[in-house]
Amino acid sequence: MNIIKVTIVYALSEIQYIYNVKIKSGSNVKDAILASNLLNLINNISFYKNSFGIYNKKVHLKSKIKDGDRIEVYRNLIIDPKEWRRKNIFRFNNRKKI
């Protein structure tokens, strides 16, 4: 049984949580999240509400992990990006020109 090292990352606008975890090879994303104890440390994370990725590519909880992987916990969007652009375009088009 080999042991691998992975990093679990969860970022908010004001703080980043980074946990290094040692886990047996052949484990999946869910196993690594559970080993990090992240669900108990940060209340607003759950397997049902959040998405997960490895190096900026969305993956399933059952996806196998490799040594050195960075597992990312994705938050839900606060505002839809299209709606944000629409509001800002309207605001920038209506500003006074000097």
Chimera marker file (.cmm) of the C-alpha trace (Angstrom):
<marker_set name="trace">
<marker id="1" x="0.000" y="0.000" z="0.000" r="1" g="1" b="0" radius="0.5"/>
<marker id="2" x="1.548" y="3.288" z="-1.141" r="1" g="1" b="0" radius="0.5"/>
<marker id="3" x="0.828" y="6.623" z="0.480" r="1" g="1" b="0" radius="0.5"/>
<marker id="4" x="0.288" y="9.686" z="-1.730" r="1" g="1" b="0" radius="0.5"/>
<marker id="5" x="0.124" y="13.370" z="-0.852" r="1" g="1" b="0" radius="0.5"/>
<marker id="6" x="-2.631" y="15.647" z="-2.152" r="1" g="1" b="0" radius="0.5"/>
<marker id="7" x="-3.654" y="19.211" z="-1.389" r="1" g="1" b="0" radius="0.5"/>
<marker id="8" x="-7.243" y="20.256" z="-0.648" r="1" g="1" b="0" radius="0.5"/>
<marker id="9" x="-8.014" y="23.918" z="-1.446" r="1" g="1" b="0" radius="0.5"/>
<marker id="10" x="-11.076" y="26.011" z="-0.565" r="1" g="1" b="0" radius="0.5"/>
<marker id="11" x="-10.980" y="29.765" z="-1.162" r="1" g="1" b="0" radius="0.5"/>
<marker id="12" x="-13.238" y="32.567" z="-0.027" r="1" g="1" b="0" radius="0.5"/>
<marker id="13" x="-12.770" y="36.195" z="-0.997" r="1" g="1" b="0" radius="0.5"/>
<marker id="14" x="-11.087" y="36.968" z="2.329" r="1" g="1" b="0" radius="0.5"/>
<marker id="15" x="-9.236" y="33.731" z="3.173" r="1" g="1" b="0" radius="0.5"/>
<marker id="16" x="-7.877" y="30.536" z="1.625" r="1" g="1" b="0" radius="0.5"/>
<marker id="17" x="-7.913" y="27.134" z="3.282" r="1" g="1" b="0" radius="0.5"/>
<marker id="18" x="-5.133" y="24.799" z="2.161" r="1" g="1" b="0" radius="0.5"/>
<marker id="19" x="-4.781" y="21.324" z="3.645" r="1" g="1" b="0" radius="0.5"/>
<marker id="20" x="-2.102" y="18.777" z="2.804" r="1" g="1" b="0" radius="0.5"/>
<marker id="21" x="-3.347" y="15.216" z="3.185" r="1" g="1" b="0" radius="0.5"/>
<marker id="22" x="-1.573" y="11.863" z="3.104" r="1" g="1" b="0" radius="0.5"/>
<marker id="23" x="-3.849" y="9.090" z="1.867" r="1" g="1" b="0" radius="0.5"/>
<marker id="24" x="-3.476" y="5.612" z="0.383" r="1" g="1" b="0" radius="0.5"/>
<marker id="25" x="-3.038" y="5.374" z="-3.374" r="1" g="1" b="0" radius="0.5"/>
<marker id="26" x="-6.156" y="4.365" z="-5.267" r="1" g="1" b="0" radius="0.5"/>
<marker id="27" x="-8.307" y="6.732" z="-3.185" r="1" g="1" b="0" radius="0.5"/>
<marker id="28" x="-10.850" y="9.066" z="-4.742" r="1" g="1" b="0" radius="0.5"/>
<marker id="29" x="-11.758" y="12.733" z="-4.290" r="1" g="1" b="0" radius="0.5"/>
<marker id="30" x="-14.380" y="11.964" z="-1.643" r="1" g="1" b="0" radius="0.5"/>
<marker id="31" x="-11.877" y="9.936" z="0.410" r="1" g="1" b="0" radius="0.5"/>
<marker id="32" x="-9.388" y="12.826" z="0.338" r="1" g="1" b="0" radius="0.5"/>
<marker id="33" x="-12.014" y="15.394" z="1.380" r="1" g="1" b="0" radius="0.5"/>
<marker id="34" x="-13.055" y="13.159" z="4.283" r="1" g="1" b="0" radius="0.5"/>
<marker id="35" x="-9.408" y="12.614" z="5.299" r="1" g="1" b="0" radius="0.5"/>
<marker id="36" x="-8.842" y="16.387" z="5.374" r="1" g="1" b="0" radius="0.5"/>
<marker id="37" x="-11.691" y="16.849" z="7.906" r="1" g="1" b="0" radius="0.5"/>
<marker id="38" x="-12.725" y="19.887" z="5.836" r="1" g="1" b="0" radius="0.5"/>
<marker id="39" x="-16.448" y="19.154" z="6.167" r="1" g="1" b="0" radius="0.5"/>
<marker id="40" x="-16.202" y="19.459" z="9.953" r="1" g="1" b="0" radius="0.5"/>
<marker id="41" x="-13.934" y="22.511" z="9.914" r="1" g="1" b="0" radius="0.5"/>
<marker id="42" x="-15.953" y="24.632" z="7.475" r="1" g="1" b="0" radius="0.5"/>
<marker id="43" x="-19.720" y="24.520" z="7.956" r="1" g="1" b="0" radius="0.5"/>
<marker id="44" x="-20.876" y="25.654" z="4.512" r="1" g="1" b="0" radius="0.5"/>
<marker id="45" x="-19.212" y="22.816" z="2.554" r="1" g="1" b="0" radius="0.5"/>
<marker id="46" x="-21.089" y="19.655" z="1.653" r="1" g="1" b="0" radius="0.5"/>
<marker id="47" x="-20.848" y="16.903" z="-0.944" r="1" g="1" b="0" radius="0.5"/>
<marker id="48" x="-24.326" y="17.819" z="-2.203" r="1" g="1" b="0" radius="0.5"/>
<marker id="49" x="-23.999" y="21.578" z="-2.474" r="1" g="1" b="0" radius="0.5"/>
<marker id="50" x="-20.428" y="22.075" z="-3.696" r="1" g="1" b="0" radius="0.5"/>
<marker id="51" x="-18.607" y="20.938" z="-6.823" r="1" g="1" b="0" radius="0.5"/>
<marker id="52" x="-15.053" y="19.627" z="-6.843" r="1" g="1" b="0" radius="0.5"/>
<marker id="53" x="-12.173" y="19.725" z="-9.276" r="1" g="1" b="0" radius="0.5"/>
<marker id="54" x="-8.585" y="18.711" z="-9.805" r="1" g="1" b="0" radius="0.5"/>
<marker id="55" x="-6.370" y="21.435" z="-11.248" r="1" g="1" b="0" radius="0.5"/>
<marker id="56" x="-9.314" y="23.543" z="-12.419" r="1" g="1" b="0" radius="0.5"/>
<marker id="57" x="-11.149" y="20.648" z="-14.120" r="1" g="1" b="0" radius="0.5"/>
<marker id="58" x="-14.452" y="19.621" z="-12.594" r="1" g="1" b="0" radius="0.5"/>
<marker id="59" x="-14.483" y="15.972" z="-11.445" r="1" g="1" b="0" radius="0.5"/>
<marker id="60" x="-16.843" y="13.545" z="-9.737" r="1" g="1" b="0" radius="0.5"/>
<marker id="61" x="-16.366" y="12.549" z="-6.118" r="1" g="1" b="0" radius="0.5"/>
<marker id="62" x="-15.497" y="9.013" z="-7.257" r="1" g="1" b="0" radius="0.5"/>
<marker id="63" x="-12.651" y="10.225" z="-9.505" r="1" g="1" b="0" radius="0.5"/>
<marker id="64" x="-9.311" y="8.635" z="-8.617" r="1" g="1" b="0" radius="0.5"/>
<marker id="65" x="-6.565" y="10.909" z="-7.367" r="1" g="1" b="0" radius="0.5"/>
<marker id="66" x="-2.822" y="10.825" z="-7.989" r="1" g="1" b="0" radius="0.5"/>
<marker id="67" x="0.160" y="11.899" z="-5.951" r="1" g="1" b="0" radius="0.5"/>
<marker id="68" x="0.525" y="15.686" z="-5.991" r="1" g="1" b="0" radius="0.5"/>
<marker id="69" x="-3.047" y="16.456" z="-7.116" r="1" g="1" b="0" radius="0.5"/>
<marker id="70" x="-4.645" y="19.714" z="-5.992" r="1" g="1" b="0" radius="0.5"/>
<marker id="71" x="-8.300" y="19.048" z="-5.172" r="1" g="1" b="0" radius="0.5"/>
<marker id="72" x="-10.369" y="22.224" z="-5.312" r="1" g="1" b="0" radius="0.5"/>
<marker id="73" x="-13.707" y="22.835" z="-3.591" r="1" g="1" b="0" radius="0.5"/>
<marker id="74" x="-15.843" y="25.139" z="-5.721" r="1" g="1" b="0" radius="0.5"/>
<marker id="75" x="-18.358" y="27.576" z="-4.242" r="1" g="1" b="0" radius="0.5"/>
<marker id="76" x="-21.705" y="28.432" z="-5.766" r="1" g="1" b="0" radius="0.5"/>
<marker id="77" x="-21.771" y="31.698" z="-7.677" r="1" g="1" b="0" radius="0.5"/>
<marker id="78" x="-23.136" y="34.713" z="-5.824" r="1" g="1" b="0" radius="0.5"/>
<marker id="79" x="-24.252" y="36.389" z="-9.051" r="1" g="1" b="0" radius="0.5"/>
<marker id="80" x="-24.612" y="35.028" z="-12.564" r="1" g="1" b="0" radius="0.5"/>
<marker id="81" x="-21.650" y="36.282" z="-14.679" r="1" g="1" b="0" radius="0.5"/>
<marker id="82" x="-23.924" y="37.189" z="-17.601" r="1" g="1" b="0" radius="0.5"/>
<marker id="83" x="-26.150" y="39.263" z="-15.332" r="1" g="1" b="0" radius="0.5"/>
<marker id="84" x="-23.100" y="40.985" z="-13.823" r="1" g="1" b="0" radius="0.5"/>
<marker id="85" x="-21.800" y="41.932" z="-17.300" r="1" g="1" b="0" radius="0.5"/>
<marker id="86" x="-25.223" y="43.213" z="-18.336" r="1" g="1" b="0" radius="0.5"/>
<marker id="87" x="-25.399" y="45.491" z="-15.296" r="1" g="1" b="0" radius="0.5"/>
<marker id="88" x="-21.860" y="46.784" z="-15.765" r="1" g="1" b="0" radius="0.5"/>
<marker id="89" x="-22.282" y="47.462" z="-19.478" r="1" g="1" b="0" radius="0.5"/>
<marker id="90" x="-25.358" y="49.520" z="-18.705" r="1" g="1" b="0" radius="0.5"/>
<marker id="91" x="-23.486" y="51.416" z="-15.984" r="1" g="1" b="0" radius="0.5"/>
<marker id="92" x="-20.382" y="52.075" z="-18.125" r="1" g="1" b="0" radius="0.5"/>
<marker id="93" x="-22.410" y="53.161" z="-21.160" r="1" g="1" b="0" radius="0.5"/>
<marker id="94" x="-24.331" y="55.702" z="-19.093" r="1" g="1" b="0" radius="0.5"/>
<marker id="95" x="-21.386" y="57.399" z="-17.400" r="1" g="1" b="0" radius="0.5"/>
<marker id="96" x="-20.485" y="60.933" z="-18.357" r="1" g="1" b="0" radius="0.5"/>
<marker id="97" x="-17.742" y="61.400" z="-20.892" r="1" g="1" b="0" radius="0.5"/>
<marker id="98" x="-15.256" y="64.202" z="-20.323" r="1" g="1" b="0" radius="0.5"/>
<link id1="1" id2="2" r="1" g="1" b="0" radius="0.2"/>
<link id1="2" id2="3" r="1" g="1" b="0" radius="0.2"/>
<link id1="3" id2="4" r="1" g="1" b="0" radius="0.2"/>
<link id1="4" id2="5" r="1" g="1" b="0" radius="0.2"/>
<link id1="5" id2="6" r="1" g="1" b="0" radius="0.2"/>
<link id1="6" id2="7" r="1" g="1" b="0" radius="0.2"/>
<link id1="7" id2="8" r="1" g="1" b="0" radius="0.2"/>
<link id1="8" id2="9" r="1" g="1" b="0" radius="0.2"/>
<link id1="9" id2="10" r="1" g="1" b="0" radius="0.2"/>
<link id1="10" id2="11" r="1" g="1" b="0" radius="0.2"/>
<link id1="11" id2="12" r="1" g="1" b="0" radius="0.2"/>
<link id1="12" id2="13" r="1" g="1" b="0" radius="0.2"/>
<link id1="13" id2="14" r="1" g="1" b="0" radius="0.2"/>
<link id1="14" id2="15" r="1" g="1" b="0" radius="0.2"/>
<link id1="15" id2="16" r="1" g="1" b="0" radius="0.2"/>
<link id1="16" id2="17" r="1" g="1" b="0" radius="0.2"/>
<link id1="17" id2="18" r="1" g="1" b="0" radius="0.2"/>
<link id1="18" id2="19" r="1" g="1" b="0" radius="0.2"/>
<link id1="19" id2="20" r="1" g="1" b="0" radius="0.2"/>
<link id1="20" id2="21" r="1" g="1" b="0" radius="0.2"/>
<link id1="21" id2="22" r="1" g="1" b="0" radius="0.2"/>
<link id1="22" id2="23" r="1" g="1" b="0" radius="0.2"/>
<link id1="23" id2="24" r="1" g="1" b="0" radius="0.2"/>
<link id1="24" id2="25" r="1" g="1" b="0" radius="0.2"/>
<link id1="25" id2="26" r="1" g="1" b="0" radius="0.2"/>
<link id1="26" id2="27" r="1" g="1" b="0" radius="0.2"/>
<link id1="27" id2="28" r="1" g="1" b="0" radius="0.2"/>
<link id1="28" id2="29" r="1" g="1" b="0" radius="0.2"/>
<link id1="29" id2="30" r="1" g="1" b="0" radius="0.2"/>
<link id1="30" id2="31" r="1" g="1" b="0" radius="0.2"/>
<link id1="31" id2="32" r="1" g="1" b="0" radius="0.2"/>
<link id1="32" id2="33" r="1" g="1" b="0" radius="0.2"/>
<link id1="33" id2="34" r="1" g="1" b="0" radius="0.2"/>
<link id1="34" id2="35" r="1" g="1" b="0" radius="0.2"/>
<link id1="35" id2="36" r="1" g="1" b="0" radius="0.2"/>
<link id1="36" id2="37" r="1" g="1" b="0" radius="0.2"/>
<link id1="37" id2="38" r="1" g="1" b="0" radius="0.2"/>
<link id1="38" id2="39" r="1" g="1" b="0" radius="0.2"/>
<link id1="39" id2="40" r="1" g="1" b="0" radius="0.2"/>
<link id1="40" id2="41" r="1" g="1" b="0" radius="0.2"/>
<link id1="41" id2="42" r="1" g="1" b="0" radius="0.2"/>
<link id1="42" id2="43" r="1" g="1" b="0" radius="0.2"/>
<link id1="43" id2="44" r="1" g="1" b="0" radius="0.2"/>
<link id1="44" id2="45" r="1" g="1" b="0" radius="0.2"/>
<link id1="45" id2="46" r="1" g="1" b="0" radius="0.2"/>
<link id1="46" id2="47" r="1" g="1" b="0" radius="0.2"/>
<link id1="47" id2="48" r="1" g="1" b="0" radius="0.2"/>
<link id1="48" id2="49" r="1" g="1" b="0" radius="0.2"/>
<link id1="49" id2="50" r="1" g="1" b="0" radius="0.2"/>
<link id1="50" id2="51" r="1" g="1" b="0" radius="0.2"/>
<link id1="51" id2="52" r="1" g="1" b="0" radius="0.2"/>
<link id1="52" id2="53" r="1" g="1" b="0" radius="0.2"/>
<link id1="53" id2="54" r="1" g="1" b="0" radius="0.2"/>
<link id1="54" id2="55" r="1" g="1" b="0" radius="0.2"/>
<link id1="55" id2="56" r="1" g="1" b="0" radius="0.2"/>
<link id1="56" id2="57" r="1" g="1" b="0" radius="0.2"/>
<link id1="57" id2="58" r="1" g="1" b="0" radius="0.2"/>
<link id1="58" id2="59" r="1" g="1" b="0" radius="0.2"/>
<link id1="59" id2="60" r="1" g="1" b="0" radius="0.2"/>
<link id1="60" id2="61" r="1" g="1" b="0" radius="0.2"/>
<link id1="61" id2="62" r="1" g="1" b="0" radius="0.2"/>
<link id1="62" id2="63" r="1" g="1" b="0" radius="0.2"/>
<link id1="63" id2="64" r="1" g="1" b="0" radius="0.2"/>
<link id1="64" id2="65" r="1" g="1" b="0" radius="0.2"/>
<link id1="65" id2="66" r="1" g="1" b="0" radius="0.2"/>
<link id1="66" id2="67" r="1" g="1" b="0" radius="0.2"/>
<link id1="67" id2="68" r="1" g="1" b="0" radius="0.2"/>
<link id1="68" id2="69" r="1" g="1" b="0" radius="0.2"/>
<link id1="69" id2="70" r="1" g="1" b="0" radius="0.2"/>
<link id1="70" id2="71" r="1" g="1" b="0" radius="0.2"/>
<link id1="71" id2="72" r="1" g="1" b="0" radius="0.2"/>
<link id1="72" id2="73" r="1" g="1" b="0" radius="0.2"/>
<link id1="73" id2="74" r="1" g="1" b="0" radius="0.2"/>
<link id1="74" id2="75" r="1" g="1" b="0" radius="0.2"/>
<link id1="75" id2="76" r="1" g="1" b="0" radius="0.2"/>
<link id1="76" id2="77" r="1" g="1" b="0" radius="0.2"/>
<link id1="77" id2="78" r="1" g="1" b="0" radius="0.2"/>
<link id1="78" id2="79" r="1" g="1" b="0" radius="0.2"/>
<link id1="79" id2="80" r="1" g="1" b="0" radius="0.2"/>
<link id1="80" id2="81" r="1" g="1" b="0" radius="0.2"/>
<link id1="81" id2="82" r="1" g="1" b="0" radius="0.2"/>
<link id1="82" id2="83" r="1" g="1" b="0" radius="0.2"/>
<link id1="83" id2="84" r="1" g="1" b="0" radius="0.2"/>
<link id1="84" id2="85" r="1" g="1" b="0" radius="0.2"/>
<link id1="85" id2="86" r="1" g="1" b="0" radius="0.2"/>
<link id1="86" id2="87" r="1" g="1" b="0" radius="0.2"/>
<link id1="87" id2="88" r="1" g="1" b="0" radius="0.2"/>
<link id1="88" id2="89" r="1" g="1" b="0" radius="0.2"/>
<link id1="89" id2="90" r="1" g="1" b="0" radius="0.2"/>
<link id1="90" id2="91" r="1" g="1" b="0" radius="0.2"/>
<link id1="91" id2="92" r="1" g="1" b="0" radius="0.2"/>
<link id1="92" id2="93" r="1" g="1" b="0" radius="0.2"/>
<link id1="93" id2="94" r="1" g="1" b="0" radius="0.2"/>
<link id1="94" id2="95" r="1" g="1" b="0" radius="0.2"/>
<link id1="95" id2="96" r="1" g="1" b="0" radius="0.2"/>
<link id1="96" id2="97" r="1" g="1" b="0" radius="0.2"/>
<link id1="97" id2="98" r="1" g="1" b="0" radius="0.2"/>
</marker_set>
